[in-house]
């Protein structure tokens, strides 16, 4: 492993603030790890678990959590509830802790060993039989769809790659590419490394100012390598579709690639998001709305999907819905601050809340000062026209 990556891993795995069972949590670095392996998780989910875990067992009120996680105010009860839902899903997979709701008081994090076992309840024989049948069926589906085991070094690199990719920043995606290349090297017979490497390369190419064509060519090659190993890799098929779009392939070819990906797995939130983005850029707003809405239904933490959905809603003349999804996107840490705050600002003007619009446009100053100034000038001209 290159020295740079070893140092990065060392920093991640030694800077943890506290432990909950076998989970280590660092609020500052936004890292949650199980047995030293970082878990892919939205930053707000990690912040929530950290807010509850730093005083494990103590009850934190709804208001305190919202103020802690969203000091800028771009969140409401629904955003908190969705974040708690996602945190519970993550914790359930680890088996180390759970988040308990205390009616009219708030929430607390409880380690698994502190939970009291629930008493057995009597089930009718028919219901018990049905439960066994459905459980067996669910196990069969999960067992068939589970990826082939990776060697330990490859598995560690894969987990780190997914963690970095989930962060969505330019630097973190570069780290993800490096980790997935380790997976390919350590497990060349597995489609996982090639598929996720192609996804990371496409993500990097979208934000890259130089070398985009070469990176897209690599993404296409790696996606095709994954599909040769596993023709049912939805990640690879989606990466192939995104690469085709950014390589300016004909629109019908790109559309067909997305449809093939969804035929493999209609429950892939990322595929629906990328397909919605493609339709939005083509100007097919209603079709884009359907795909982006499906993406956020499947994974509410997809910040960029929420932001794009807000933009589509605003363009379709529904500013209230645009405000809701723009706030959701910001609440889940969407990297695309420009579209998020711009959509929020113009939507607030449309619903007659100019002060909220000014606040939104001012938030843009740190990222795009020119867009911030233009938005503020738009609100001021609107107020002047109304004589207020």
NORFEN-V449770 format. One record per backbone hydrogen bond with DSSP energy under -0.5 kcal/mol. NH is the residue of the N-H (numbers start at 0). CO is the residue of the C=O. If there is no record, write none. Layout:
NH|CO, NH|CO
This chain:
5|1, 6|2, 7|3, 8|4, 9|5, 10|6, 11|7, 12|8, 13|9, 14|10, 16|24, 17|24, 19|22, 22|19, 23|32, 24|17, 25|30, 29|25, 30|25, 32|23, 33|36, 34|21, 34|32, 36|33, 37|35, 38|31, 44|41, 45|41, 46|42, 47|43, 48|44, 49|45, 50|46, 51|47, 52|48, 53|49, 54|51, 55|52, 56|108, 57|54, 59|106, 64|60, 65|61, 66|62, 67|63, 68|64, 69|65, 72|69, 74|72, 79|75, 80|76, 81|77, 82|78, 83|79, 84|80, 85|81, 86|82, 87|83, 88|84, 89|85, 90|86, 91|87, 92|88, 93|89, 94|90, 95|90, 96|90, 97|109, 99|97, 99|107, 101|99, 101|105, 102|100, 104|101, 105|101, 106|59, 107|99, 109|97, 111|95, 113|110, 114|110, 114|111, 127|123, 128|124, 129|125, 130|126, 131|127, 132|128, 133|129, 134|130, 135|131, 136|132, 137|133, 138|134, 139|135, 140|136, 141|137, 142|138, 143|139, 144|140, 145|141, 154|150, 155|151, 156|152, 157|153, 158|154, 159|155, 160|156, 161|157, 162|158, 163|159, 164|160, 165|161, 166|162, 166|163, 167|163, 167|164, 172|168, 173|169, 174|170, 175|171, 176|172, 177|173, 178|174, 179|175, 180|176, 181|177, 182|178, 183|179, 184|180, 185|181, 186|182, 189|186, 193|189, 194|190, 195|191, 196|192, 197|193, 198|194, 199|195, 200|196, 201|197, 202|198, 203|199, 204|200, 205|201, 206|202, 206|203, 207|203, 207|204, 214|210, 215|211, 216|212, 217|213, 218|214, 219|215, 220|216, 221|217, 222|218, 223|219, 224|220, 225|221, 226|222, 227|223, 228|224, 229|225, 232|229, 233|231, 236|232, 237|233, 238|234, 239|235, 240|236, 241|237, 242|238, 243|239, 244|240, 245|241, 246|242, 247|244, 248|243, 252|249, 253|249, 254|250, 255|251, 256|252, 257|253, 258|254, 259|255, 260|256, 261|257, 262|258, 263|259, 264|260, 267|264, 268|266, 271|267, 272|268, 273|269, 274|270, 275|271, 276|272, 277|273, 278|274, 279|275, 280|276, 281|277, 282|278, 282|279, 283|278, 284|282, 287|283, 288|284, 289|285, 290|286, 291|287, 292|288, 293|289, 294|290, 295|291, 296|292, 297|293, 298|294, 301|298, 302|300, 305|301, 306|302, 307|303, 308|304, 309|305, 310|306, 311|307, 312|308, 313|309, 314|310, 315|311, 316|313, 317|312, 321|317, 322|318, 323|319, 324|320, 325|321, 326|322, 327|323, 328|324, 329|325, 330|326, 331|327, 332|329, 333|328, 336|334, 339|335, 340|336, 341|337, 342|338, 343|339, 344|340, 345|341, 346|342, 347|343, 348|344, 349|345, 350|346, 351|348, 352|347, 356|352, 357|353, 358|354, 359|355, 360|356, 361|357, 362|358, 363|359, 363|360, 364|361, 365|362, 366|363, 367|363, 371|367, 372|368, 373|369, 374|370, 375|371, 376|372, 377|373, 378|374, 379|375, 380|376, 381|377, 382|378, 383|379, 384|380, 385|381, 386|382, 386|383, 387|382
